[in-house]
Amino acid sequence: MLEINKIYNQDCVEGLKLLSDSSVDCIIIDPPYGINYFSGHYKNGNPHKPIANDNVLVIPIDELWRVLKPTGCMFIFYSQKKPLIDERVKNVIVWVKNNWTAGDLEGDFGNQYELIAYMPKDNFKLHSKRYSNVWNFNRISADNLLHPTQKPESIIRRLIETSTNEGDIVLDCFMGSGTTAVSCKQMGRRFIGFELEKSYCDIANRRLSQGTLLDITKLEVKSGSVIANDDGIPPNNKLLGILPNEL
Ligand SMILES: C[S@@+](CC[C@H](N)C(=O)[O-])C[C@H]1O[C@@H](n2cnc3c(N)ncnc32)[C@H](O)[C@@H]1O
C-alpha cells in the first residue's frame, strides 16, 4: 500500500503494481512524448537534461485503467507527432498556447498546441461546468521552467476542477517538477506520484513545501513589478530558491 501525498522516486511501471484496483479518483499524466524533445532555443544553451525515456512513447494504460475507480477519469497529455489511439479515448482537449515553438523555420508551421486525451470510465460525470474541448492557457516562459516540459499549474487545476471533489485522490505517475502535486495541494485534493529522476523529485518536494506561500491565485501584478504570470510561475525562480541549472 502506498502513502498518500507522496512522490515516489521510482519507475511507475513498478510502482503501479503497488496500487489496488479502483483506488484512485482521477489520473493526470504527462508522459515523455516519445519525440526526443530537447530545445535548442536557449540563448546560453539548454540548462536542462534530456527527458528520461523520451525515445519511445510508453504509457501503461491498462494498468492505469485498473487502478482508476469506475467513477473516475484519466487525462493523458500527448503530441500530435505520436498519436494516442485507444478506443477508451472519449474526447481530446486541445491546449492552445500563447506562442509557438521555433522548430523547422523554413519547412514547417509553428506548433502552438498540445493534446490531452480524455478517458472517462462509464460512471464518470463532469464535476464542473461544461467547458469546450479547446482551452487557452499560457505556456511557462523558458526562463522560468524548472523542468523542460513543465506544465502550467492553471491547466492542471482546470483538469482537477472538471474531474474531482475535495479530498479525492489524483495519480500522476510522470510527476516531473510536481505540477500535479502542487495543484492538488492548492485545491485540497490528495495525490500519489511517481518520478524516475531524483533531481525532479527534489524540485517537486521543494515546490510542495513552498506551495502555500506561492498560491498564485492570491498573488497580484503590482505596478511595474510583476510577481507572478498567468502560469503561476514567478518571473524569476529565485523566488522559489530553485534554478534550472541546479538540476
Ligand atoms: C513530460 S515530463 C512531466 C513534466 C510535468 N508534467 C511537470 O509539469 O513538471 C515526464 C517525466 O516523466 C519521467 N519519467 C519517464 N519515464 C518514467 C517512468 N517510467 N516512471 C516514472 N517517471 C518517468 C521523466 O523523468 C520526466 O520528468
Ligand as a Chemical Component Dictionary entry (heavy atoms), coordinates in Angstrom:
data_LIG
# 
_chem_comp.id                   LIG 
_chem_comp.type                 NON-POLYMER 
_chem_comp.pdbx_formal_charge   0 
_chem_comp.three_letter_code    LIG 
# 
loop_
_chem_comp_atom.comp_id 
_chem_comp_atom.atom_id 
_chem_comp_atom.alt_atom_id 
_chem_comp_atom.type_symbol 
_chem_comp_atom.charge 
_chem_comp_atom.model_Cartn_x 
_chem_comp_atom.model_Cartn_y 
_chem_comp_atom.model_Cartn_z 
_chem_comp_atom.pdbx_ordinal 
LIG C1  C1  C 0  6.835  15.327 -19.576 1  
LIG S1  S1  S 1  7.666  15.145 -18.058 2  
LIG C2  C2  C 0  6.462  15.635 -16.860 3  
LIG C3  C3  C 0  6.510  17.107 -16.553 4  
LIG C4  C4  C 0  5.492  17.527 -15.502 5  
LIG N1  N1  N 0  4.155  17.483 -16.027 6  
LIG C5  C5  C 0  5.767  18.910 -14.965 7  
LIG O1  O1  O 0  4.899  19.795 -15.010 8  
LIG O2  O2  O -1 6.894  19.140 -14.487 9  
LIG C6  C6  C 0  7.748  13.412 -17.888 10 
LIG C7  C7  C 0  8.526  12.933 -16.682 11 
LIG O3  O3  O 0  8.386  11.523 -16.594 12 
LIG C8  C8  C 0  9.594  10.998 -16.033 13 
LIG N2  N2  N 0  9.613  9.566  -16.396 14 
LIG C9  C9  C 0  9.961  8.999  -17.572 15 
LIG N3  N3  N 0  9.769  7.665  -17.538 16 
LIG C10 C10 C 0  9.271  7.386  -16.304 17 
LIG C11 C11 C 0  8.844  6.186  -15.653 18 
LIG N4  N4  N 0  8.897  5.000  -16.290 19 
LIG N5  N5  N 0  8.389  6.263  -14.385 20 
LIG C12 C12 C 0  8.325  7.451  -13.728 21 
LIG N6  N6  N 0  8.718  8.633  -14.297 22 
LIG C13 C13 C 0  9.166  8.593  -15.568 23 
LIG C14 C14 C 0  10.696 11.835 -16.642 24 
LIG O4  O4  O 0  11.849 11.838 -15.821 25 
LIG C15 C15 C 0  10.028 13.215 -16.724 26 
LIG O5  O5  O 0  10.384 14.035 -15.635 27 
# 
loop_
_chem_comp_bond.comp_id 
_chem_comp_bond.atom_id_1 
_chem_comp_bond.atom_id_2 
_chem_comp_bond.value_order 
_chem_comp_bond.pdbx_ordinal 
LIG C1  S1  SING 1  
LIG S1  C2  SING 2  
LIG S1  C6  SING 3  
LIG C2  C3  SING 4  
LIG C3  C4  SING 5  
LIG C4  N1  SING 6  
LIG C4  C5  SING 7  
LIG C5  O1  DOUB 8  
LIG C5  O2  SING 9  
LIG C6  C7  SING 10 
LIG C7  O3  SING 11 
LIG C7  C15 SING 12 
LIG O3  C8  SING 13 
LIG C8  N2  SING 14 
LIG C8  C14 SING 15 
LIG N2  C9  SING 16 
LIG N2  C13 SING 17 
LIG C9  N3  DOUB 18 
LIG N3  C10 SING 19 
LIG C10 C11 SING 20 
LIG C10 C13 DOUB 21 
LIG C11 N4  SING 22 
LIG C11 N5  DOUB 23 
LIG N5  C12 SING 24 
LIG C12 N6  DOUB 25 
LIG N6  C13 SING 26 
LIG C14 O4  SING 27 
LIG C14 C15 SING 28 
LIG C15 O5  SING 29 
# 
